[in-house]
């Protein structure tokens, strides 16, 4: 009887260990996928920052070519940035 119980417990334990190992592999895959998505998001953020920087430089150059004083151009750029920040927070 003890041999039968020991055998059943050993099979149960083996099954539990296999399930734990499956869960561990799944967790590793999920972490890997999360890391890949994080890199993609970081790339998107860098691209958005680059595009925003280009837009600011373009607006600054337009102001210079229009003959506006630098202080007025900078004030306009800061004002525009403040409006975008307020819009993104809402």
C-alpha positions, 0 to 999 in steps of 0.5 A: 500500500505504501508503495502505491501511495508513494508512486501516486505522490511521485507522479503527482509531484512530477506533474506539478514540477512539469506545470511549474516549468511550463509556467516559468517558460511562459513567464520568460516568453512574456518578459521577452515580449514586454522587453521588445515592446518597450524598445519599440515604444522607446523608438516611437518616443525618440521619433516623436521627440525628433519630429517635435525638435524639427518643428521647433527649429523650423518655426524658429527659422521662419521667425528669423527669416520673417525678421522677427526679434529673437525674443518674440520668436522664443516667446511664441515657441514657449507659448506654443509649447505651453499650449501643447503641454496643457492639451496633452495633460487634459 
